[in-house]
Amino acid sequence: MPILLFLVLSVVTFAVVLLLTKPTRRETDLRKRLAGFDQVSTADQKIDPDILKREVYSGSPILNALLQRIKLAADLDALIKQADSRWTVSGVLFGALTIFIAVSVVGVSWLHNMTIGLILGVVAGTGPYVALLLLRRSRLSRFAILLPDAIDLMGRALRAGHAVTAAIEMIAKEISDPVGTEFRRVFEEQNFGLPLREALLNLAKRIPVPDLQFLVTALLVQKETGGNLAEILDKTAAVIRERSRLLGQLRIYTAQGKMTGWILGLLPFIVFVLMILVNPDYSRTLIDDPMGRIAIWIGLGLMAVGAFLIHKIVDIRV
């Protein structure tokens, strides 16, 4: 009888312990999901253990590996991203090389002068790079124009009780490109675990606009020292708008000087090309004669000095 009672109590105790220690349905589902993640991670490691993001400069693996070693390729890739272009580094370089060869061949066969033909080819080969510079300048100008509105929106969001990250998300949704696109990237980087400080510094690095540097500095200083961030943003937006107004006035005052520089710089080349088209033999003496070539180099040097002086006169920094 005592043995039977002991066995019954043992079975009941074991059943109660098993019932209490049995994992719940939620815990079972969680374990299954974790096991699935582990299997996926193992499979991914077998396929490609490198999970770091790599910059792709070309579709060809050999050419991409070669460009990865060149610092100029990294700078050109940064320019392409700042211009928000779909071009690739290899595409820009190939296009520049093609234009250089084509213009050089045409120039040498037309002018019968190797040096001038190569100079024309080099000038024409910089066309893709100049186009990217113009696209970047246009995009950064639009960014500077829309930035005060983004700062005002961030200030209103903070007054309404939102966090800084939520305010950045509102800017990404409400402000048009390129401000919305860049702030969306900041929000995504912060969501993926990058500290907010690093995400803001990356934004300042991608967009070299002085007004944005002011905003990033204000946010980082407030994060370290504290203070009323909404009031700081209001003052920052006021300073940026005042700088924009002053820059607009300076552009008006210096427009005549810039136009004069462009006319004086391009007029000799336009006249030279028109003379070649109208009467090639008339201008060939200037190219074939040694004194004429010396005069060309002296003229180009003086034009470069004049362009530099005009640029320094009209380039007023605020």
N, C-alpha and C positions, 0 to 999 in steps of 0.2 A: 504493500500500500504506500509507504513513504517513497519507494522508488517510482511508482506510477505517478504520484503527485509531483515528484521532482521533474519527471519527463514532461508532464503537462505544463508545468510552470516554465520549463526551459523552452518548449515549443512556442508558448504564448509570448514569452519575452523576446524570443528571436523574431517572431512575426511582427511584434510592435516596433522593435528596433529597425527591421527591414522596411516597414511601412513609413516610419519617420525619416529614415535616411534615403528613401527612394527619391531620385531627382524629379522635379516637377516637369511639366510639359514644356514650360518656357526654358528651363535649364537644358532639357534634351535638345530642343531646337537650336539653342545657342551653341551647344557642343557640336552639333552637326554643321552649323555654319562655319565655326572655327576650323573644323576638320576640312571642310571644303576649301577654305582660304589657304590652309596649309598645303593641300594638294595642288592648288593653282600656283602657289608660290614656288613649289618644287618643280612643277612643269615649266614655269617661266625661267627658272634658274637653269634648267637643262637647255632651253632654247637660246637664251641670251642673258648672261649674268650681269651685263652692264645696263643699268637702269637710268644712267645719267643722260640728260638731254644733250645731244650733239648738234652743233651748227653744221648745216649742209651747205657747202659753197658750190657744189656741182653734182650733177647726176652721175658722173663717172667716178667710181671709187678711187681710181688712180689719181685723177686730176683733183678730186676733193682732198685726198691725203696730201698732195703737194701744196695746195692752197692753204691747208691748215697750218703749214709751217711758215707762211709768209704773213708778216704783220700788216702789210698793205691790204691783204684780203680781208682781215678782220676790220680794218678801218672802213673799207669799202662796203662791207656788210652792214656796219653800223649806219653808214650814210643811206643805204638802201632802206633800212628799217625806219630811219627818221623821215625819209621821204614817203614812206608807206607805199613803196613800189613793189610790184610782183617780179621784178627782175631778180636774177641771181648774180652772184659774183662772177661766175664763169661766163654768163651771158653778156654782162657789161664788158668784161675784158675781151671776149671774142668779137663783140660788136665794134669796140674801139680799134682792135687790130685790123678788122676787115675794112673799116673806113680809112684807117691810116694807109693801108696798102693800096686801096682803090684810088684815093686822092693823090697819093705820091706818084703812082704810075701815070695817072692822067696829067699831073703837073709837070713831071719830067718830060713826057712825050710832047706836051703842048709848049712848054717854055724852053725846052732843051737846056735845062739847068738843074743839076742834081741837087744842089744845096737848097734852092728855093722850093723845088718840088717836095723835098723831105720836110721843109718847114711848114709848107701848106698841109702836108699829110699829118704832121704832129698836131697842128692847130685843129684840123678837122677831126682827128682821133679823140680829142678831148670832148667831143660833142656829147656822148652819153654821160660823162662825168658832170659836165655843165648842166645838162638836163636834170640830173639828180639833185644838184645844188639848188636849182630853181624850184624843183618840187619840194625840197625840204624847206626852203625859205618861205614858200607859200603856206605850207602846212604849219610851220612854227608861228607865222604871222597870225593865222587863224586861231591857233591855240592861245596866243597872247590876247587876242580880242575876246575870246569866250571865257578866259580864266576868271575875270572879276565876277561874272555871273555864277560860275561854279563856287567861288568863295562865298558869295552871298547866300547861295543855297546851303552850303555847309554851315554857315553861321545860323541860319534859321532852323536847320535840323537840330543843331546843338541846343538852341533855346527851347525847342520842343521836347527835349529830353532824350534825344537819340545819342548813341555812342558815336565815336569818330568813325569806326568801321561802317556803321549803318549810314552815316552821312556820306562816306565815300561811295557806298553802293547807290545812294540816291543820285549822286552826281553822274555815276556811270549810266543810270537809266534815264535821267532827265535832260542832261546836257548832250548836245550833238557832237559828232566827231570833229576834231580829233581828241577833244578833252574827255568825252565819254569813253572812248576806246581805251585811252591810257589809264584812266582811273578804274575802269573795269579790270584791267590787268593788275593794278595794285590790289584791288579787292580779292581777286582770285589768288594772287600770291599769298596774301595774308590768310586766306581760307585754307590754303595748302600747307600752312605751318610756318611760313616765313615771318619773322618778326616785323611788326609794322614799321619800325625804323629802317630796316633793310629794304622793305618794299618802297618806302618813300625815297630812299637814296637811289634806288634803281630807277624810279620815275624821273628824278632830277638828272640822272646820268643819261637817260634815253632822250629827254627833251631839254636841250641846253637853252632854256629861255630864262633870262634874269628874273622875271616876275615869278616864275615857278620856284626859283631858288629862294626867293623871299618867303614864299608860302611854306616850303619844306622846312626852312630854318625856323620859322615861327612855330610850326607844329612840333618840331623836335625840341626846341627850347621850352615850350609849354609842357611837353611830356616830362622833361627833366626837372623843371623848377616849379611847375604848377601855375595857376592863374586862371583868369576868365578867358577861355579860348575863343568864345564867341566875340568878345570885345576885341581881342587881338586880330581875329579874322576881319572884322569890320574896318579896323585901321589899316590892315594890309591891303584890303580891296580899295580903300580910299587912296592909298599911296600908289597903287598900280594904275588906277584910273587917272590920277594926276600925271604920272609919268607918260601914260599913253597920250594924254592931251598935249603935253609939252613936246613929245616926239612928233605928233602930228603937225604942230606949228613949225618945228624945225624942218620937217620934210617940205613944207610949203616954202619956207625961206630959202632952202638949198636946192629947190627943184630947178631953178634956172642954171645954177652952176653945174648940176649933174647933167642936164640936157646939153649944155655947152661942151662938157667933157666927152659925152658920147658922140656928138656931131664932129668935133675936132679929131676924135680917135678913129672914127669909121670913114670919114670923108675921103682921106687919101686912098684907102683900099678900094672904096667904091669907084672912085675916079679911075684908078689903075685898071680895075677889071673892065670898066666900060671902054677905056682906051684900047685894051687888048681885043675886045669884041668888035669894036668899030674898025680899028686899023692895027693889026698885030705887028706889022713891020715898024710902026712909029715908036712903040714902046720897047721893041727888041733891042735897040741900041743901049737902052739903060741897063738891060740884063746882060748883054754880051760884052759890053765895054768894061774893062777893069775899074775905071773911074766911076762908072755908073753903079757897079756893085758896091764900091766903097760908099758912094752917096746913099745907097739904099740902107746900108748898115748904120750909117750916121743918122739918117732920118728915123729909123726904127728906134735907135737908142734915145734920141731926143724926144720921140713920142712917148716912150716908156717913162722917161723922167717927167714929162708934162702930165701924163696920166696919174703918176704917183703924187705929184704936187696937188693936182685938182682933187684927188681922193682925200688927201689929208685936209684940204680946206673945207670940203663939204661934209666930212665924216665927223660930226659932233656927237660925242657920247654923253648920255645923261645917266 
